Amino acid sequence: MVSNISGVPILNSTFLVKKTVGEVLNDTRANPPRVKPSLQDAFDSELDMLGRVDPNQTYQTKLVANKVRTLFRFFKAQGNMPAVAEQRILVVDDLLATGSSLFSIREILQNQHGAAVSYLSYLSDA
C-alpha cells in the first residue's frame, strides 16, 4: 500500500533474518548496550533468562520484557545485501509496540550500511 501510494519500489527484505538466541546473547555480551541504571537489574535478568533458552532457537521478541527489548539487536543481514549506502529507506511495520524490531533493522541499514532510515507503523485490521 505504501509503495503504491508513494510510487517508491519495495526493497525485498529477504536479506534480513532473525538471529538465534545464542547469536543475540553473544552479540549483546560482546557489544553491551548502554543500560540506564534503573533498568540494569531487568536487563541482567533477561540475559540470565535467555541464557537458559536453547541457543539454536530463533530469537522471539516476546521472550524479553518490554522495558528492555530495545537493548537487544535481533536481526542480521544474510545473503545478498543490496547496495543501500546513501539511500533513503522507509521501514514499514504493521504495529509499533516497543520499537525493538525497528531499532534492530536500523542498526543494520543505517549504522552498518550507511542508509538513511525512517519508519512508518500502522495498526493492521486484518
C-alpha positions in Angstrom: 0.0 0.0 0.0 2.8 2.5 0.9 4.7 1.6 -2.2 1.6 2.1 -4.4 0.8 5.5 -2.9 4.3 6.8 -2.9 5.5 5.2 -6.2 8.6 4.0 -4.5 9.6 0.4 -5.1 9.7 -2.2 -2.4 13.1 -3.5 -1.3 12.9 -7.2 -1.0 13.8 -7.8 2.7 14.8 -11.4 2.5 18.4 -10.4 3.4 17.1 -9.6 6.9 16.7 -12.6 9.2 16.2 -13.0 12.9 19.2 -14.2 14.9 19.2 -17.2 17.1 19.1 -16.8 20.9 22.7 -17.7 21.0 23.7 -15.1 18.4 21.7 -12.4 20.3 23.4 -13.3 23.6 26.9 -13.4 22.0 26.4 -10.1 20.3 25.0 -8.5 23.4 27.8 -9.7 25.6 30.5 -8.7 23.0 28.9 -5.2 22.5 27.0 -4.4 25.6 24.4 -1.7 25.2 24.2 1.4 27.4 21.8 0.5 30.1 20.1 3.0 32.3 20.9 2.2 36.0 17.1 1.9 36.6 17.0 -0.9 34.0 20.2 -2.7 34.9 18.5 -5.4 37.1 15.8 -6.1 34.5 18.5 -6.3 31.7 20.6 -8.7 33.7 17.6 -10.8 34.5 16.7 -11.0 30.8 20.2 -12.0 29.9 20.1 -14.7 32.6 16.7 -15.9 31.2 17.9 -16.0 27.6 20.9 -18.0 28.8 18.5 -20.8 29.8 16.8 -20.9 26.4 18.1 -23.3 23.6 20.8 -21.1 21.9 19.8 -22.5 18.5 16.2 -21.3 18.9 15.2 -18.3 16.7 15.0 -15.3 18.9 11.4 -14.2 19.7 10.9 -10.7 20.9 8.1 -11.9 23.2 10.8 -13.7 25.2 12.1 -10.4 26.6 10.3 -7.9 28.8 9.0 -4.8 27.0 11.0 -2.4 29.1 14.4 -3.8 27.9 13.6 -5.1 24.4 15.2 -2.2 22.7 18.5 -3.1 24.2 18.7 -6.3 22.1 19.5 -6.4 18.4 18.0 -9.5 16.9 18.1 -9.1 13.1 21.1 -9.7 10.9 21.9 -9.3 7.3 22.4 -12.5 5.4 22.8 -13.4 1.8 22.8 -10.8 -0.9 22.8 -7.5 0.9 21.5 -4.8 -1.5 23.5 -1.6 -2.0 21.8 0.7 0.4 24.6 3.2 1.2 23.4 6.7 0.9 19.9 5.5 0.0 16.7 6.7 1.8 14.8 3.7 3.2 11.3 3.7 4.8 10.8 0.7 7.0 7.1 -0.2 7.3 5.8 -2.2 10.2 2.2 -3.2 10.9 2.4 -2.5 14.7 4.6 -0.5 16.9 4.9 -1.7 20.4 8.4 -1.1 21.7 10.2 -0.2 18.5 12.7 -3.1 19.1 12.3 -4.5 15.6 12.8 -1.1 14.0 15.9 -0.3 16.1 17.4 -3.6 15.2 16.8 -3.1 11.5 18.0 0.5 11.7 21.3 -0.8 13.2 21.9 -2.9 10.1 20.7 -0.5 7.4 21.9 2.8 8.8 24.7 2.2 11.2 26.3 -0.7 9.4 25.5 0.1 5.7 25.0 3.9 5.6 21.4 4.2 4.6 19.1 7.0 5.9 16.3 5.2 7.7 12.8 6.4 8.5 9.8 4.4 9.9 6.1 4.1 9.3 3.9 1.9 11.6 0.2 1.3 11.4 -2.3 -0.9 13.0 -3.5 -3.8 10.9 -7.2 -4.5 10.6 -6.6 -8.0 9.1 
